[in-house]
Amino acid sequence: MSAEQEDFKISGRIVDVVAGEIFPGTVEVVQGRIADIQRETSVGSVGYQGPLADRFIMPGFVDAHVHVESSMLTPAQFARLAVRQGTVAAVSDPHEIANVLGVPGVEFMLRDGAAAPFTFAFGAPSCVPATPFESSGAYLGPEEVDALLARDDIYYLSEMMNFPGVIHGDPEVAAKIAAAKRHGKPIDGHAPGVRGEELVAYVNAGISTDHESLSYAEAEEKIRLGMKILIRDGSAAHEFDLLYPLMQSYPEQCMLCSDDKHPQHLVKGHINVLAARAVAAGIDPLTVIRCACLNPVRHYGLDVGLLQPGDPADFIVVADLEDFDAIGTYVKGRLVSADGTPLFAADCAERPNRFAAREQRAEVFAVTARPGRINVIEALDGQLVTRKLVVTPTVRNGQVVSDTDRDILKIVVLNRYQEAPPAVAFIRNVGLQRGAMASSVAHDSHNIVAVGTSDEELAAAVNEVIRNRGGLAVAVQENVRSLPLPIAGLMSPLDGLDVAEIYDALDRAAKDLGSRLSAPFMTLSFMALLVIPSLKISDVGLFNAEAFKGVNLFVD
């Protein structure tokens, strides 16, 4: 098998997801496209790629919604890991880098993604910033969004997180939606917990998908109103077990997505893992493949082949339709991964960034005690949502401090775009017994978020991120370890396997310090995402996502 594009034939059991059948046959590829598919009466050593009678040829997987930046890899490095898992395309919302750099950040993603033999369908970010209650590095208004949507390489309007603005007819939100309709491009949704009349208003505005359903009943309500449900299982949010039965009942309305996938998880699997879990749960393989391949291609109008004559030659070879382990991954007729080894390079010389924060002294994180109780964020493992607690604070020497016995730790968010005092609050369920952790990956504005057991260690972790102009850090006493992310403070230019190894070491370090979270850094990154209920924190303070307004630390 050659890594270069060439004309060839390949035989095996053909998975025709369009016709809904599987048959022995030979695929002929000419100039990167499917020239012909011939049915065979017997399959042995037919064709030029060896005997594949016991193997299946099927369309490649599509991640129907992902933020590539959350892998901490450039698009091309993301592609190198994804093709190992049989993924040939990703519908990607670049709103992470857009919050840092604006349109130039989106253009960086387009350039880097175009360098890889992989299909990236990037969207126009709809909510930059996600709310007016935080500081971001950029602003995309209706004019900027309209200009992006006019481009042929922008496929859709990215998830409309400002669902209150949609429901209540905010003029700026309405203008962005109108631009997508004018350009004939789909509109992605983001509506956790939205139901009833409000959901009707949201759908009637033109929103076509959702990946934030909190229950089967909620997702089913959305489907019945015409939405398509993207069943998600990423590094922090895990709704697959709740929602996979929808694939059986509503196969035309379901897709699979990861949303946010950290590098060490991407190394282990991608959409192929979700497909395998669905089959193991009793969903018919053809139905699963339809959801994982055909539905996103058709919904977003992707230039991705479905193993039909005339299509681009995007397909994978797998040993079975149970585990979906990719023996070979082909993109536009080129073998891009063989037996788990990517066959293309992904170098990146660009380092776009915006980082103005200066190193901090421990004293800036001090909280002077007041009478009464405090609002506390309660993190939930494996979920983006949080709970709001009201507790009596632990006070020493007139200061409210972290309390490891009760697992109530100090959390801070520091504006990285200009000098400003940090926002300081408290969080439960992170579990650190000592030390601190910090990150410039803090959805969606990507200021610096940190949690720790002491102000000194908080400062050490935060300052390491600042010195690296972005990244992750773990500090315990004088020992500080980090993963620099010099591209927008979100991504590393390193090889994906190297990033995964460094990240995995930091993840273990956080757990060695006591964190019980399955993905401590991923969970930490979502504590600043104000559009997800219930209580979150931005660089200007605590925020109640249900009331959609800021709240004080101290309860009067």
C-alpha positions as CSV (number, residue, x, y, z in Angstrom):
1,M,0.0,0.0,0.0
2,S,1.4,3.3,-1.0
3,A,1.0,6.6,0.8
4,E,0.8,8.5,-2.6
5,Q,-2.4,9.0,-4.5
6,E,-2.5,6.5,-7.4
7,D,-5.1,4.6,-9.3
8,F,-5.9,1.2,-7.7
9,K,-8.5,-1.4,-7.0
10,I,-9.4,-2.8,-3.6
11,S,-11.6,-5.7,-2.7
12,G,-13.6,-6.8,0.3
13,R,-17.1,-6.6,1.7
14,I,-18.6,-3.3,0.5
15,V,-20.7,-1.4,3.0
16,D,-23.2,0.6,0.9
17,V,-24.7,2.9,3.5
18,V,-26.8,4.7,0.9
19,A,-28.6,1.5,-0.3
20,G,-28.4,-0.1,3.1
21,E,-26.6,-3.3,2.1
22,I,-23.3,-5.2,2.4
23,F,-21.9,-7.2,-0.5
24,P,-18.6,-8.6,-1.7
25,G,-17.0,-6.4,-4.3
26,T,-14.2,-4.4,-5.7
27,V,-13.7,-0.6,-5.6
28,E,-11.9,1.0,-8.4
29,V,-10.2,4.4,-7.6
30,V,-9.1,6.7,-10.4
31,Q,-7.6,10.1,-9.8
32,G,-8.8,10.2,-6.3
33,R,-12.5,9.3,-7.0
34,I,-14.6,6.2,-7.0
35,A,-14.6,5.2,-10.7
36,D,-16.6,2.0,-10.2
37,I,-17.8,-0.6,-7.7
38,Q,-18.2,-4.1,-9.0
39,R,-20.1,-6.9,-7.2
40,E,-18.2,-10.1,-6.9
41,T,-19.6,-13.6,-6.8
42,S,-16.5,-14.7,-4.8
43,V,-13.8,-12.7,-3.2
44,G,-10.3,-13.9,-2.7
45,S,-7.1,-12.4,-3.9
46,V,-8.9,-10.0,-6.2
47,G,-7.4,-6.6,-7.0
48,Y,-4.1,-4.9,-6.3
49,Q,-4.3,-4.5,-2.5
50,G,-4.2,-8.1,-1.4
51,P,-6.8,-10.6,-0.2
52,L,-9.5,-8.7,1.8
53,A,-12.3,-11.2,1.7
54,D,-12.6,-11.0,5.5
55,R,-12.5,-7.3,5.7
56,F,-15.0,-4.5,5.2
57,I,-14.7,-1.3,3.1
58,M,-16.9,1.4,4.4
59,P,-17.2,5.2,4.4
60,G,-14.9,7.0,6.7
61,F,-16.2,8.4,10.0
62,V,-17.2,12.1,10.4
63,D,-17.0,14.0,13.7
64,A,-20.2,16.0,13.4
65,H,-19.1,18.6,16.0
66,V,-15.7,19.3,17.4
67,H,-13.6,22.2,18.6
68,V,-10.2,21.1,17.2
69,E,-8.5,23.6,19.6
70,S,-9.6,21.5,22.5
71,S,-7.3,18.7,21.4
72,M,-4.5,21.3,22.0
73,L,-3.3,20.3,18.5
74,T,-3.2,22.2,15.3
75,P,-5.7,21.1,12.7
76,A,-3.1,19.1,10.8
77,Q,-1.8,17.4,13.9
78,F,-5.4,16.6,14.9
79,A,-5.9,15.0,11.5
80,R,-2.8,12.8,12.0
81,L,-4.4,11.3,15.1
82,A,-7.9,11.2,13.7
83,V,-7.1,9.2,10.6
84,R,-5.6,6.5,12.7
85,Q,-9.1,6.0,14.1
86,G,-10.8,5.9,10.7
87,T,-12.0,9.6,10.8
88,V,-11.8,11.3,7.4
89,A,-13.6,14.6,8.2
90,A,-14.6,16.9,11.1
91,V,-17.2,19.6,11.3
92,S,-15.3,22.0,13.4
93,D,-16.3,25.2,15.2
94,P,-13.3,27.4,15.6
95,H,-14.8,29.7,18.2
96,E,-12.0,28.9,20.7
97,I,-9.4,30.6,18.6
98,A,-11.9,33.2,17.4
99,N,-12.4,34.3,21.0
100,V,-8.6,34.9,21.2
101,L,-7.7,36.3,17.7
102,G,-11.0,36.9,15.9
103,V,-11.2,36.4,12.1
104,P,-7.3,36.0,11.8
105,G,-7.6,33.0,14.1
106,V,-10.3,31.4,11.9
107,E,-8.1,32.0,8.9
108,F,-5.1,30.3,10.7
109,M,-7.3,27.2,11.2
110,L,-8.3,27.2,7.5
111,R,-4.7,27.4,6.4
112,D,-3.4,24.8,8.7
113,G,-6.3,22.4,8.1
114,A,-6.0,22.7,4.3
115,A,-2.4,21.4,4.5
116,A,-3.6,18.0,5.7
117,P,-5.2,15.2,3.7
118,F,-8.4,15.4,5.7
119,T,-11.6,17.3,5.3
120,F,-12.3,20.1,7.8
121,A,-15.6,21.8,7.6
122,F,-15.1,24.9,9.6
123,G,-18.0,27.1,10.7
124,A,-18.4,30.8,11.3
125,P,-18.4,31.4,15.1
126,S,-21.7,32.8,16.2
127,C,-20.9,33.9,19.8
128,V,-17.6,35.8,20.1
129,P,-17.6,36.5,23.0
130,A,-20.1,34.0,24.3
131,T,-21.6,36.5,26.7
132,P,-21.0,40.2,27.6
133,F,-20.1,39.1,31.1
134,E,-16.4,38.2,30.3
135,S,-13.4,39.6,28.6
136,S,-12.3,38.0,25.3
137,G,-9.6,38.9,22.8
138,A,-12.0,39.6,19.9
139,Y,-15.5,40.5,18.8
140,L,-17.3,39.0,15.8
141,G,-20.4,41.0,15.0
142,P,-23.0,40.5,12.3
143,E,-20.7,42.0,9.6
144,E,-17.8,39.7,10.4
145,V,-20.0,36.7,10.6
146,D,-21.6,37.5,7.3
147,A,-18.3,37.9,5.6
148,L,-17.1,34.5,6.9
149,L,-20.4,32.8,5.8
150,A,-19.9,34.2,2.3
151,R,-16.7,32.1,1.9
152,D,-16.9,28.7,0.2
153,D,-14.6,27.2,2.9
154,I,-17.0,28.1,5.7
155,Y,-19.8,25.6,5.9
156,Y,-22.2,26.7,8.6
157,L,-23.1,29.1,11.4
158,S,-21.4,27.6,14.5
159,E,-23.4,26.7,17.6
160,M,-25.7,29.5,18.7
161,M,-24.9,29.4,22.4
162,N,-26.8,32.6,23.2
163,F,-30.1,30.7,23.3
164,P,-31.8,33.5,25.3
165,G,-30.9,35.9,22.6
166,V,-32.4,33.6,20.0
167,I,-35.6,33.1,22.0
168,H,-36.1,36.7,22.8
169,G,-35.2,38.1,19.4
170,D,-31.9,39.9,20.1
171,P,-31.2,42.0,17.0
172,E,-27.5,41.0,16.7
173,V,-28.3,37.3,17.1
174,A,-31.1,37.6,14.6
175,A,-28.8,39.3,12.1
176,K,-26.3,36.4,12.3
177,I,-29.0,33.9,11.8
178,A,-30.4,35.8,8.9
179,A,-26.9,35.9,7.3
180,A,-26.7,32.1,7.5
181,K,-30.1,31.7,5.9
182,R,-29.1,34.2,3.2
183,H,-26.0,32.2,2.3
184,G,-28.0,28.9,2.5
185,K,-25.9,27.4,5.3
186,P,-27.1,25.4,8.3
187,I,-27.2,26.8,11.8
188,D,-25.9,24.7,14.7
189,G,-27.6,24.9,18.1
190,H,-26.6,24.8,21.8
191,A,-29.6,24.6,24.0
192,P,-29.0,22.7,27.3
193,G,-32.3,22.2,29.1
194,V,-34.3,24.3,26.8
195,R,-37.8,22.8,26.3
196,G,-41.4,23.7,25.8
197,E,-42.4,27.0,24.2
198,E,-38.8,28.4,24.5
199,L,-37.5,25.4,22.5
200,V,-40.2,25.9,19.9
201,A,-39.1,29.5,19.5
202,Y,-35.4,28.4,19.3
203,V,-36.2,25.8,16.6
204,N,-38.5,28.2,14.6
205,A,-35.6,30.7,14.4
206,G,-33.9,28.2,12.1
207,I,-31.6,26.2,14.5
208,S,-31.1,22.8,13.0
209,T,-29.0,20.8,15.5
210,D,-28.2,20.3,19.2
211,H,-25.5,18.5,21.1
212,E,-26.4,19.6,24.6
213,S,-29.4,17.6,25.6
214,L,-29.5,16.7,29.3
215,S,-31.9,13.7,28.9
216,Y,-33.4,11.4,26.4
217,A,-36.8,13.1,26.7
218,E,-35.3,16.5,26.0
219,A,-33.5,15.2,22.9
220,E,-36.6,13.4,21.7
221,E,-38.6,16.6,22.1
222,K,-36.0,18.4,19.9
223,I,-36.1,15.7,17.3
224,R,-39.9,15.9,17.1
225,L,-39.6,19.6,16.4
226,G,-37.2,18.9,13.5
227,M,-33.8,19.2,15.1
228,K,-31.0,16.7,14.5
229,I,-29.3,15.4,17.7
230,L,-25.5,15.1,17.8
231,I,-24.8,12.4,20.3
232,R,-21.7,13.5,22.2
233,D,-19.0,11.7,24.1
234,G,-15.9,13.7,24.6
235,S,-13.2,14.2,27.3
236,A,-15.5,16.0,29.7
237,A,-19.1,15.5,28.6
238,H,-20.5,12.0,28.3
239,E,-24.1,11.8,27.2
240,F,-23.7,8.8,24.9
241,D,-25.2,6.3,27.3
242,L,-28.3,8.5,27.8
243,L,-28.9,9.2,24.1
244,Y,-27.6,6.3,22.0
245,P,-31.1,4.6,21.8
246,L,-32.2,7.6,19.7
247,M,-30.2,6.0,16.9
248,Q,-32.6,3.1,16.8
249,S,-35.7,5.2,16.9
250,Y,-34.6,8.2,14.8
251,P,-31.7,7.0,12.6
252,E,-32.2,9.9,10.1
253,Q,-31.9,12.5,12.9
254,C,-28.8,11.4,14.7
255,M,-25.1,12.0,14.3
256,L,-22.0,11.3,16.5
257,C,-19.6,13.9,17.8
258,S,-16.8,14.4,20.4
259,D,-17.2,18.2,20.9
260,D,-14.0,18.5,23.0
261,K,-11.4,15.8,22.8
262,H,-8.1,15.9,24.7
263,P,-5.0,14.5,22.9
264,Q,-4.5,11.4,25.1
265,H,-8.1,10.4,24.5
266,L,-7.8,11.0,20.7
267,V,-4.8,8.7,20.7
268,K,-7.0,5.9,22.1
269,G,-10.1,6.4,19.9
270,H,-12.5,8.8,18.2
271,I,-15.9,8.3,16.5
272,N,-14.9,4.6,15.9
273,V,-15.2,4.1,19.7
274,L,-18.7,5.5,19.7
275,A,-19.7,3.4,16.8
276,A,-18.4,0.2,18.5
277,R,-20.3,1.1,21.7
278,A,-23.5,1.5,19.8
279,V,-23.1,-1.8,18.0
280,A,-22.3,-3.5,21.3
281,A,-25.5,-2.0,22.7
282,G,-27.6,-3.6,20.0
283,I,-27.8,-1.0,17.3
284,D,-27.6,-2.4,13.8
285,P,-24.2,-1.6,12.2
286,L,-25.7,-0.1,9.1
287,T,-27.7,2.3,11.2
288,V,-24.7,3.2,13.2
289,I,-22.6,3.9,10.1
290,R,-25.4,6.0,8.7
291,C,-25.3,8.2,11.8
292,A,-21.5,8.3,11.9
293,C,-20.9,8.9,8.2
294,L,-23.8,9.6,5.9
295,N,-26.0,12.0,8.1
296,P,-23.3,14.6,8.7
297,V,-22.1,14.5,5.1
298,R,-25.7,15.2,3.9
299,H,-26.6,17.7,6.6
300,Y,-23.6,19.9,6.2
301,G,-23.1,19.4,2.4
302,L,-19.6,18.0,2.9
303,D,-17.3,17.2,0.0
304,V,-16.7,13.8,1.5
305,G,-17.3,10.5,-0.2
306,L,-19.9,7.9,0.8
307,L,-18.4,5.0,-1.2
308,Q,-20.6,5.7,-4.2
309,P,-19.4,5.8,-7.9
310,G,-18.3,9.4,-8.7
311,D,-17.6,10.2,-5.0
312,P,-14.3,11.3,-3.6
313,A,-12.4,8.2,-2.5
314,D,-12.8,8.7,1.2
315,F,-13.2,5.3,2.9
316,I,-11.7,3.0,5.5
317,V,-10.9,-0.7,5.6
318,V,-11.8,-2.4,8.9
319,A,-11.6,-6.1,10.0
320,D,-15.2,-6.1,11.3
321,L,-18.2,-4.0,12.0
322,E,-17.9,-4.4,15.8
323,D,-14.7,-2.7,16.8
324,F,-14.2,-0.6,13.7
325,D,-10.4,-0.6,14.0
326,A,-9.1,1.0,10.9
327,I,-6.6,-1.1,9.0
328,G,-6.3,1.6,6.3
329,T,-7.8,5.1,5.9
330,Y,-8.1,6.7,2.5
331,V,-8.7,10.4,1.8
332,K,-9.3,11.5,-1.8
333,G,-7.7,8.2,-3.0
334,R,-4.6,8.6,-0.9
335,L,-3.7,6.1,1.8
336,V,-3.2,8.4,4.8
337,S,-3.0,5.9,7.6
338,A,-2.1,2.2,7.7
339,D,-2.4,-0.1,10.7
340,G,-2.6,2.9,13.1
341,T,0.3,4.8,11.6
342,P,-0.4,8.2,9.9
343,L,1.4,8.6,6.6
344,F,1.8,12.4,6.3
345,A,3.6,15.1,8.2
346,A,2.1,18.2,9.8
347,D,4.6,21.0,10.5
348,C,3.4,24.4,11.6
349,A,5.7,27.5,11.6
350,E,3.0,30.0,12.6
351,R,2.6,31.0,16.3
352,P,-0.3,33.5,16.4
353,N,-1.2,34.6,19.9
354,R,-2.5,37.3,22.2
355,F,-1.2,37.3,25.7
356,A,-0.8,40.5,27.8
357,A,-1.1,39.1,31.4
358,R,1.9,39.7,33.7
359,E,3.1,37.5,36.5
360,Q,1.0,37.7,39.7
361,R,1.9,37.8,43.4
362,A,0.1,35.4,45.7
363,E,-1.5,38.3,47.6
364,V,-3.8,39.2,44.7
365,F,-5.7,35.9,45.3
366,A,-6.5,36.7,48.9
367,V,-10.2,37.0,49.9
368,T,-11.1,39.1,52.9
369,A,-13.7,37.5,55.1
370,R,-17.2,39.0,55.6
371,P,-20.1,37.9,57.7
372,G,-22.4,35.2,56.2
373,R,-22.0,32.4,53.7
374,I,-20.6,32.2,50.2
375,N,-21.7,30.9,46.8
376,V,-19.7,27.8,45.7
377,I,-19.5,26.1,42.4
378,E,-20.0,22.3,42.5
379,A,-18.2,20.6,39.7
380,L,-19.8,17.4,38.3
381,D,-17.5,14.7,36.9
382,G,-18.1,14.0,33.3
383,Q,-20.5,16.9,32.8
384,L,-20.3,20.5,31.7
385,V,-23.1,21.6,34.0
386,T,-22.4,22.5,37.6
387,R,-24.5,23.0,40.7
388,K,-24.7,26.1,42.9
389,L,-24.0,25.6,46.6
390,V,-24.2,28.1,49.5
391,V,-21.8,27.2,52.4
392,T,-20.2,28.6,55.4
393,P,-16.6,29.6,54.5
394,T,-13.4,28.5,56.2
395,V,-11.7,31.6,57.6
396,R,-8.1,31.9,58.9
397,N,-6.6,35.2,60.0
398,G,-9.4,37.2,58.5
399,Q,-9.1,35.5,55.1
400,V,-11.4,33.0,53.4
401,V,-9.2,30.1,52.4
402,S,-9.3,26.7,50.7
403,D,-10.5,23.9,52.9
404,T,-9.2,20.5,51.7
405,D,-11.1,18.6,54.4
406,R,-14.4,19.8,52.9
407,D,-13.0,19.8,49.3
408,I,-13.8,23.5,48.9
409,L,-10.9,25.1,47.0
410,K,-10.1,28.6,45.7
411,I,-10.7,29.1,42.0
412,V,-9.5,32.1,40.1
413,V,-9.8,33.5,36.6
414,L,-7.3,36.1,35.4
415,N,-7.8,38.3,32.3
416,R,-5.0,37.5,29.9
417,Y,-5.8,40.2,27.3
418,Q,-5.1,43.2,29.6
419,E,-3.9,43.8,33.1
420,A,-6.7,43.5,35.6
421,P,-7.3,42.0,39.1
422,P,-8.3,38.3,39.1
423,A,-11.8,37.1,39.9
424,V,-11.7,34.8,43.0
425,A,-14.3,32.3,44.2
426,F,-14.6,28.7,45.5
427,I,-15.3,25.3,44.0
428,R,-16.1,21.9,45.3
429,N,-15.3,18.4,43.9
430,V,-12.0,19.1,42.3
431,G,-10.4,17.1,45.1
432,L,-6.9,18.5,45.3
433,Q,-5.3,17.9,48.7
434,R,-2.3,20.0,47.9
435,G,-0.9,22.1,45.1
436,A,-2.6,23.9,42.3
437,M,-3.4,23.6,38.6
438,A,-3.8,26.3,36.0
439,S,-4.8,26.6,32.3
440,S,-5.2,29.2,29.5
441,V,-7.7,26.8,28.0
442,A,-10.8,28.2,29.6
443,H,-13.9,28.1,27.4
444,D,-14.9,30.3,25.7
445,S,-12.8,33.5,26.2
446,H,-9.7,31.5,27.3
447,N,-8.5,33.7,30.1
448,I,-6.4,31.9,32.7
449,V,-8.3,29.6,35.1
450,A,-6.7,28.0,38.1
451,V,-7.7,26.1,41.2
452,G,-5.5,25.4,44.2
453,T,-5.1,24.7,47.9
454,S,-2.9,27.8,48.6
455,D,-2.4,31.2,47.2
456,E,1.4,30.6,46.8
457,E,0.8,27.5,44.6
458,L,-2.0,29.2,42.7
459,A,0.5,32.0,41.8
460,A,3.1,29.5,40.8
461,A,0.8,27.7,38.4
462,V,-0.7,30.9,37.0
463,N,2.8,32.4,36.5
464,E,4.0,29.3,34.6
465,V,1.2,29.7,32.2
466,I,2.0,33.4,31.7
467,R,5.7,32.7,31.2
468,N,4.8,30.1,28.5
469,R,2.3,32.6,26.9
470,G,-0.4,29.9,27.3
471,G,-0.6,26.3,28.4
472,L,-1.3,24.0,31.3
473,A,0.6,23.8,34.6
474,V,0.6,21.9,37.8
475,A,2.4,23.3,40.9
476,V,3.2,21.7,44.2
477,Q,5.4,23.7,46.5
478,E,8.5,24.7,44.4
479,N,7.9,22.0,41.7
480,V,6.1,23.2,38.6
481,R,5.4,21.2,35.4
482,S,3.7,22.5,32.3
483,L,2.6,22.0,28.7
484,P,3.3,25.2,26.7
485,L,0.6,26.1,24.2
486,P,2.1,29.0,22.3
487,I,-0.5,29.0,19.4
488,A,-3.2,31.3,20.7
489,G,-2.6,29.9,24.2
490,L,-4.6,26.9,23.0
491,M,-2.5,24.7,20.8
492,S,1.0,23.2,20.6
493,P,3.0,22.9,17.4
494,L,4.4,19.5,18.6
495,D,3.5,16.1,17.3
496,G,0.2,14.9,18.6
497,L,1.7,11.8,20.3
498,D,4.2,14.0,22.1
499,V,1.5,16.4,23.3
500,A,-0.6,13.5,24.4
501,E,2.3,12.1,26.5
502,I,3.0,15.5,28.2
503,Y,-0.7,16.1,28.8
504,D,-1.1,12.6,30.3
505,A,1.7,13.3,32.7
506,L,0.1,16.5,33.8
507,D,-3.3,14.7,34.2
508,R,-1.6,12.1,36.4
509,A,0.1,14.8,38.4
510,A,-3.3,16.5,39.1
511,K,-4.7,13.2,40.2
512,D,-1.7,12.4,42.3
513,L,-2.4,15.7,44.2
514,G,-5.9,14.3,45.0
515,S,-8.2,15.2,42.2
516,R,-10.9,12.6,41.7
517,L,-12.1,14.0,38.4
518,S,-11.7,11.8,35.3
519,A,-10.4,14.7,33.3
520,P,-9.3,17.5,35.8
521,F,-8.0,20.0,33.2
522,M,-11.0,19.5,30.9
523,T,-13.4,20.0,33.7
524,L,-11.5,23.1,34.9
525,S,-11.6,24.6,31.4
526,F,-15.4,24.5,31.5
527,M,-15.8,26.3,34.8
528,A,-15.5,29.6,32.9
529,L,-18.2,28.6,30.3
530,L,-21.0,31.0,31.3
531,V,-23.6,29.6,28.9
532,I,-23.8,26.2,30.7
533,P,-25.8,26.1,33.9
534,S,-25.6,26.6,36.8
535,L,-22.9,28.5,38.5
536,K,-19.7,29.5,36.7
537,I,-16.9,32.1,36.9
538,S,-15.5,34.6,34.4
539,D,-12.7,37.1,34.8
540,V,-15.2,39.6,36.3
541,G,-16.8,37.2,38.8
542,L,-19.3,34.5,39.5
543,F,-22.1,34.0,37.0
544,N,-25.5,32.4,37.3
545,A,-26.2,30.9,33.9
546,E,-29.9,30.1,34.7
547,A,-30.6,33.7,35.6
548,F,-28.0,34.9,33.1
549,K,-26.5,37.5,35.4
550,G,-23.6,37.9,37.7
551,V,-23.8,37.0,41.4
552,N,-21.7,38.0,44.4
553,L,-19.3,35.6,46.2
554,F,-20.8,36.5,49.5
555,V,-24.5,35.8,50.2
556,D,-26.1,38.8,51.8
